[in-house]
Every structure is written in C-alpha cells, then in structure tokens.
C-alpha cells in the first residue's frame, strides 16, 4: 500500500511537472518575436547614453513589450538623466485630441518638463534643447507620409543638426511592412506638415531607416547632417505583419486603434480630406469603410468587387456614426477587407472608390459635393496638385495611375541602401 501511495504521489508530481512544462512552453510561444529599440537599448545597459542629458520625443505608443513607457524606463535608467520631454500631436501621455494644439507642461509622473512641438512650435527651439546632449525619438508610426509623427522626427533632426546635438531613434516596426511603396514624391508646391519630405505616400521604411534616409540623402534643412544613431529592433523582418511580432499595439493616435487600421488609413484617408462621405472616423471602423446617405450598399459593393482589385474584397455595410461626418444619420456603403497587403493597391483605392461612385451617381461627384476649402489640404496630403487636376477631368483612375506610380522604382532603389532588416 505504501509503495502504491508513493507511486501515486510520484505520478502526481510528474503530471504537475508536465503541466508546468506545458505552461512554460505556452508562455514561451507567446513571447514577442520582436524587441523594440528601447528594449535593445536597455539590454545594453543604456551604454550609448551614459553620463548624458537626454531629451525624449514620444507618446503612449513608446513602450516596451510589457507596456512600460519609454519615459519611465529612461527616467529610471542608471547613469542617464532625462531632462526634457517633447510632445508631438496627441501629447506624450496621449491626453490631447487629434489636431488640438499641445501646451507646455510638466509630466506629473516624473516631474520632467514637457515642451510642445505640436502647436505654435513644431521644431524644438534652442531654448528647448539647452539642457539636452542627445534627443531621442520613440513613436510607433503607421508607415504613411501624411501621419505627422515623421514630420516631427525630421524637424527635430533639423534642430539637432543646427545645434550640434546628437539624435537617436529607438526603432519600431512599419505596420504596413518594409516593402510597400506607393505614391509620387512630394512636389514643390505641396510641402507641409503632412508632406514634409520628398518621399512617397507609403515609403516602406521603419522610423530608424527613414531617419537614415533623410540624413544621408540631404533632405534635412539646408542639406545638413545630424549626428544620428539608430537602435535597431531585434527579430523584425520586412515582410512581417505587425501581429506576427507579438508586440503589444498601443494606438499612436485615437483613430488607429489597432495595427490593421494602418492598412486602411491610406485607403480612405485621402478621400476623407474632402469631408463628403464617412470613412468610419466617428464609427467603430475608422478608415475601413466609405458610406453616405445616398449610397446603395449592394450596388456599390458589387461595383467595387467587379473591379477585381488584387488583395481586396468589399461588403455592403449600414452604419450610424456617433460623431464626425454623418453623425446620427443612417448611412450605407462598403466595408473594405485586405486579403493580401502586398498585392493590394492601398492608396489608389481612394480613387477607385470615387471612380465607381461617379459612375453610379454622376450627380454626386466627390469634388463637387465635398468641401472646396479642403482642396488645398487634399493636394498637400497627395503631395501634388497634378493628381486632382487629372482625376477630376473624367474620374478615371487610369488617368492618374502612371503619375501616382512614377517615382516608386527609383525610390525603392534608393531606400534599399538604408535597410537595417532583411526580407
């Protein structure tokens, strides 16, 4: 009997060990595959920052894989003095609404002063950088030129180049991937905070790679170069979907609630500048739909599917937005599904949508029912006045396709020199 009891106990211990091993295996399998730059920097005991006064440009998306803020990590880092924070759009802690100016403040968690670089000042001033030896950038981007954070990064690089300050990028994934390039280069008449540099609409680079491109290709103000260092990620590849990284997604702005929204942003965001239809901002599917009170959802969906656009599918949808365009109204239209992001013409989808709606509703042409005061912003987002001019002649994508794609091959060749990660 005693022998049986011992054997049973041993069996229970074995089962427990197996269970623990299973749990350990499961836990390990769920560990992130990719380390962001902040974790790589920490693993190196912040060697590059020892004895330096550090400024940080970030927002809530600047976190490690345990969701600890880069602000707090650097504030606690031995041998590092965090002297200043710099707030882009939405604020360093994400407490400012999209488009609202950010004010100077003090970060309540650390007591570190926060300087606004999204308001009257978009570029750090010499006074703001007086107590800084190295300025760090750590923000999750969405891979699209019109997202303002890369403009913030570039202007900060300008400021550091002028003052002889170091600039460091803690790298993060491009959620659209490292290969997707779409759109023409920005033209002289269209430079703005949503098109700050001569790059395509989708540029297929991580923030660190883009910083290298701007620096080495002479795109900083006056062609100056900054003393730049990039702390690369570990484990990321250019073809990787953000979900594959295992990293947590912290929304970099209110209407990019998940990584998939980064795919839909370039598909409807251009059209959205006209304020003529709902693109899901104000509903639960930002950038993933196009709806209006005059659209027949079934007819519109069929027209879009009949185009047989690669990597895309469409379904009818009926919504009632909670705010923004169409607030409280019953709207109908399409919901967009990306089945192959590499094959899908993401940015041209804006124009395919306007093309098909023009065929179905010739009295509802997007630029005629849209807000004409927004034409200038539309051109700035697109990076060219030529696109609107050519498209509005016939509302035909074929009239702009070659122009929209004309710079892709040459840009891909240039950008490859700055790739930090393999396919």
C-alpha positions in Angstrom: 0.0 0.0 0.0 2.8 2.4 0.9 4.5 1.6 -2.4 1.3 2.4 -4.2 0.9 5.7 -2.4 4.5 6.7 -3.2 3.9 5.8 -6.9 0.7 7.8 -7.0 2.5 10.8 -5.5 5.3 10.4 -8.0 2.7 10.2 -10.7 1.0 13.4 -9.5 4.4 15.1 -9.3 5.1 14.0 -12.9 1.7 15.3 -14.1 2.4 18.6 -12.3 5.8 18.9 -13.9 4.3 18.1 -17.3 1.6 20.7 -16.7 4.2 23.3 -15.7 6.3 22.4 -18.8 3.2 22.9 -20.9 2.5 26.2 -19.4 6.1 27.2 -19.8 6.1 26.2 -23.4 2.8 28.0 -24.0 4.2 31.1 -22.3 7.4 31.0 -24.3 5.5 30.5 -27.5 3.5 33.7 -26.7 6.6 35.8 -26.0 7.1 38.6 -28.5 9.3 37.7 -31.5 10.5 41.3 -31.9 12.2 43.5 -29.4 11.7 47.3 -30.0 14.7 49.6 -29.8 14.0 50.6 -26.3 14.5 47.0 -25.1 17.7 46.6 -27.1 19.0 49.8 -25.5 18.1 48.6 -22.0 19.7 45.2 -22.7 22.9 47.1 -23.4 22.6 48.9 -20.1 22.0 52.2 -21.8 25.6 52.3 -22.8 25.1 54.9 -25.5 23.5 57.3 -23.0 25.8 57.0 -20.0 26.5 60.4 -18.4 24.4 62.2 -21.0 21.4 64.6 -20.6 18.6 63.1 -22.5 15.5 64.6 -24.2 12.7 62.3 -25.4 10.1 62.7 -28.2 7.4 60.1 -27.6 3.7 59.4 -27.0 1.8 56.4 -25.4 3.0 54.1 -28.2 6.6 54.4 -26.9 6.5 51.3 -24.6 8.4 48.1 -24.1 6.8 44.7 -24.6 5.4 44.8 -21.0 3.8 48.2 -21.8 6.2 50.2 -19.6 6.6 53.7 -21.0 9.9 54.7 -22.5 9.5 57.8 -20.4 9.6 55.8 -17.2 12.3 53.5 -18.5 14.7 56.3 -19.2 13.8 58.2 -16.1 14.8 55.2 -14.0 17.8 54.3 -16.1 21.1 54.3 -14.2 23.7 56.8 -15.5 21.0 58.6 -17.6 19.5 62.0 -16.9 16.1 62.6 -18.5 15.9 66.3 -18.7 13.1 67.1 -21.1 10.1 65.6 -22.9 8.8 66.8 -26.3 5.2 66.4 -27.2 4.0 65.6 -30.7 0.4 65.5 -31.8 -1.9 64.0 -29.1 0.6 64.6 -26.2 3.3 62.5 -24.6 0.7 60.7 -22.5 -2.0 60.7 -25.2 -4.3 63.2 -23.5 -4.7 65.6 -26.4 -7.4 65.2 -29.1 -6.4 64.8 -32.7 -5.5 68.2 -34.3 -5.6 70.1 -31.0 -2.6 72.2 -30.0 -0.4 70.8 -27.3 0.7 73.1 -24.5 3.9 73.1 -22.5 3.5 71.3 -19.2 5.2 69.1 -16.6 4.9 65.4 -16.7 3.2 64.5 -13.4 4.7 61.0 -13.1 8.4 62.1 -13.5 8.4 65.9 -12.9 10.2 66.3 -16.2 9.2 69.4 -18.2 7.2 68.8 -21.4 7.7 71.1 -24.4 5.1 71.2 -27.1 6.2 70.7 -30.7 2.7 70.5 -32.0 1.3 73.9 -31.8 2.9 77.3 -32.4 6.2 75.5 -32.4 6.7 72.3 -34.5 10.5 72.3 -34.3 12.4 72.3 -31.0 13.9 75.7 -30.3 17.5 76.2 -29.0 16.0 77.1 -25.6 14.1 73.8 -25.5 17.3 71.8 -26.2 19.6 73.8 -24.0 19.8 71.1 -21.3 20.0 68.1 -23.7 23.0 66.3 -25.1 21.1 63.7 -27.1 17.5 63.9 -28.3 15.7 60.5 -28.6 12.7 59.6 -30.8 10.4 56.7 -29.9 7.0 56.6 -31.5 5.1 53.8 -33.3 4.4 55.1 -36.8 1.8 53.9 -39.3 4.0 53.9 -42.4 2.2 56.7 -44.2 3.7 60.1 -45.2 0.7 62.1 -44.0 0.9 60.8 -40.5 2.5 63.7 -38.7 5.0 61.9 -36.4 7.7 61.5 -39.1 7.4 65.2 -39.8 8.1 65.8 -36.1 11.0 63.5 -36.3 12.5 65.2 -39.3 12.1 68.7 -37.9 13.7 67.6 -34.6 16.6 66.2 -36.6 16.9 69.6 -38.3 17.1 71.3 -34.9 19.8 68.9 -33.6 21.9 69.3 -36.8 21.8 73.1 -36.4 22.9 72.9 -32.7 25.3 70.1 -32.9 23.2 67.8 -30.7 23.0 64.0 -31.1 19.8 62.4 -32.4 18.8 58.8 -31.6 15.9 56.7 -33.0 14.6 53.8 -31.0 13.3 51.7 -33.8 9.9 50.2 -34.2 8.1 48.2 -37.0 6.4 49.7 -40.0 2.9 48.1 -39.7 2.4 48.3 -43.5 5.6 46.4 -43.9 9.1 47.2 -45.1 8.5 46.7 -48.8 5.3 48.5 -49.6 5.9 51.7 -51.6 3.1 53.7 -53.2 2.6 57.3 -54.5 4.6 60.1 -56.1 7.3 62.1 -54.4 6.1 65.4 -52.8 6.3 68.3 -55.3 7.5 71.8 -54.6 4.0 73.4 -54.2 2.8 70.8 -51.7 5.3 70.6 -48.9 3.6 70.8 -45.5 3.4 69.1 -42.1 1.5 66.2 -43.8 4.1 66.0 -46.6 7.3 67.3 -45.0 9.8 65.4 -47.1 10.2 64.2 -50.7 9.2 60.6 -50.1 6.2 58.5 -51.5 2.9 58.3 -49.7 3.8 54.8 -48.5 7.5 54.6 -48.1 8.3 51.1 -46.7 10.9 52.1 -44.1 11.0 51.9 -40.3 11.4 55.2 -38.4 15.1 54.5 -37.9 15.6 53.6 -41.6 13.7 56.8 -42.6 15.9 58.9 -40.4 19.0 57.5 -42.1 17.4 58.2 -45.5 16.6 61.8 -44.6 20.1 62.3 -43.2 22.1 60.8 -45.9 20.0 61.9 -48.9 20.3 65.6 -47.9 16.6 66.0 -47.1 17.2 67.9 -43.8 17.1 71.7 -43.9 20.0 73.1 -45.9 21.3 69.6 -46.6 22.8 69.5 -43.1 23.5 66.2 -41.4 22.8 65.3 -37.8 24.9 63.1 -35.6 22.5 60.2 -35.9 22.3 56.8 -34.2 19.6 54.2 -34.6 19.0 51.4 -32.0 17.6 48.7 -34.3 14.9 46.2 -33.3 15.8 42.5 -32.9 13.7 39.9 -34.7 11.9 42.1 -37.2 11.8 41.3 -41.0 10.5 43.4 -43.8 7.6 41.1 -44.7 6.4 40.7 -41.1 2.8 41.6 -40.3 2.6 43.5 -37.0 0.5 40.8 -35.4 3.4 38.4 -36.1 5.8 40.5 -34.0 3.9 39.6 -30.8 4.4 43.2 -29.7 1.5 45.0 -28.0 -0.2 47.6 -30.1 -0.7 51.0 -28.3 -2.7 53.3 -30.5 -0.4 56.1 -31.7 -3.4 58.3 -32.4 -7.1 57.9 -31.5 -8.2 56.6 -34.9 -5.5 54.0 -35.3 -6.8 51.7 -32.6 -5.2 48.5 -34.0 -2.4 47.7 -36.4 -4.9 46.8 -39.2 -6.1 50.5 -39.1 -2.6 51.4 -40.5 -3.5 49.4 -43.7 -6.9 51.1 -44.0 -5.6 54.7 -43.3 -4.0 55.1 -46.7 -7.1 53.5 -48.4 -9.6 56.1 -47.4 -7.7 58.9 -45.6 -7.1 60.8 -48.9 -10.8 60.8 -49.8 -11.6 61.7 -46.2 -9.9 65.1 -46.6 -13.0 66.2 -48.7 -15.5 65.6 -45.8 -18.0 64.4 -48.4 -18.6 60.9 -47.0 -18.0 59.0 -43.8 -14.8 56.9 -43.8 -15.5 55.3 -40.5 -14.0 58.1 -38.3 -16.8 58.6 -35.8 -17.8 55.0 -36.0 -16.2 51.8 -34.8 -14.3 51.1 -38.0 -12.0 54.1 -38.7 -10.7 54.2 -42.3 -12.3 50.8 -43.1 -15.4 51.9 -44.8 -17.0 54.5 -47.1 -20.6 55.4 -46.5 -23.2 58.2 -47.3 -27.0 58.6 -47.0 -27.3 58.5 -50.9 -25.4 55.2 -51.5 -27.0 51.9 -52.3 -24.7 49.5 -50.3 -25.4 46.4 -52.5 -24.8 48.2 -55.8 -21.7 50.0 -54.5 -20.2 46.7 -53.1 -20.9 44.9 -56.4 -19.2 47.6 -58.4 -16.1 47.6 -56.3 -15.9 43.8 -56.3 -16.4 43.7 -60.1 -13.1 45.6 -60.4 -11.3 42.5 -59.2 -8.7 44.6 -57.4 -5.9 42.3 -56.2 -5.8 41.7 -52.4 -9.1 43.4 -51.8 -12.8 42.5 -51.1 -15.8 44.6 -50.2 -19.1 44.0 -48.5 -22.2 46.1 -48.0 -22.5 47.9 -44.7 -25.0 50.1 -42.9 -23.9 52.4 -40.1 -25.0 55.4 -37.9 -21.9 57.4 -36.9 -21.5 58.6 -33.4 -19.7 61.7 -34.4 -17.9 63.4 -37.3 -19.3 63.2 -40.9 -22.8 61.8 -40.9 -23.3 61.9 -37.2 -26.6 60.3 -36.1 -27.6 59.6 -39.7 -28.3 56.3 -41.4 -25.6 55.7 -43.9 -24.8 52.9 -46.3 -21.8 51.9 -48.3 -18.9 49.4 -48.2 -16.6 47.8 -45.7 -13.1 47.1 -47.0 -11.2 43.8 -46.4 -7.5 43.5 -47.2 -6.6 39.9 -48.1 -3.1 40.5 -49.4 -1.5 43.8 -48.4 1.5 43.4 -50.7 -0.8 42.9 -53.8 -3.4 45.4 -52.8 -3.3 49.0 -54.3 -3.9 50.6 -50.9 -3.7 54.3 -51.7 -5.3 54.1 -55.2 -8.3 52.6 -53.5 -9.3 56.1 -52.6 -9.6 56.9 -56.3 -11.2 53.6 -57.3 -13.9 54.4 -54.8 -14.5 57.9 -56.2 -14.4 56.5 -59.7 -17.1 53.9 -59.1 -19.3 56.3 -57.2 -19.1 58.7 -60.1 -20.4 56.0 -62.4 -23.3 55.1 -60.1 -24.1 58.7 -59.0 -22.9 61.2 -61.6 -24.7 64.0 -59.7 -22.6 63.2 -56.5 -19.0 63.7 -57.8 -16.7 63.7 -54.8 -15.1 67.0 -55.5 -18.4 68.7 -56.2 -20.2 67.6 -53.1 -17.0 67.9 -51.0 -15.7 70.9 -49.1 -13.9 73.0 -51.7 -11.9 74.7 -48.9 -10.3 71.3 -48.4 -8.8 71.1 -51.9 -5.5 72.6 -50.7 -5.2 70.1 -47.9 -6.1 67.2 -50.3 -3.3 68.3 -52.6 -0.8 68.5 -49.7 -1.7 65.1 -48.5 -1.4 63.7 -52.0 1.8 65.6 -52.5 0.8 67.0 -55.9 -1.7 69.3 -57.5 -1.5 67.3 -60.7 -3.3 64.3 -59.2 -6.5 66.3 -58.5 -6.3 68.1 -61.8 -6.0 64.9 -63.8 -8.5 62.8 -61.9 -11.4 65.3 -61.9 -11.4 65.5 -65.7 -13.0 62.1 -66.0 -13.0 60.5 -62.5 -10.9 57.7 -64.0 -8.1 56.0 -62.1 -6.3 55.2 -65.4 -5.8 59.0 -65.8 -3.6 59.2 -62.7 -2.2 55.7 -62.2 1.1 56.3 -64.1 1.7 59.6 -62.4 0.9 58.2 -59.0 3.4 55.3 -59.5 6.1 57.2 -61.5 8.6 57.5 -58.6 8.2 54.1 -57.0 11.1 52.2 -58.7 13.7 54.9 -58.2 12.7 55.4 -54.6 12.9 51.6 -53.9 16.4 51.5 -55.3 17.4 54.5 -53.1 15.8 53.3 -49.9 17.4 49.8 -50.1 20.7 51.4 -49.1 19.3 52.2 -45.7 17.6 48.9 -44.9 18.5 47.6 -41.5 16.4 44.4 -41.7 16.2 41.5 -44.1 13.1 40.4 -46.1 
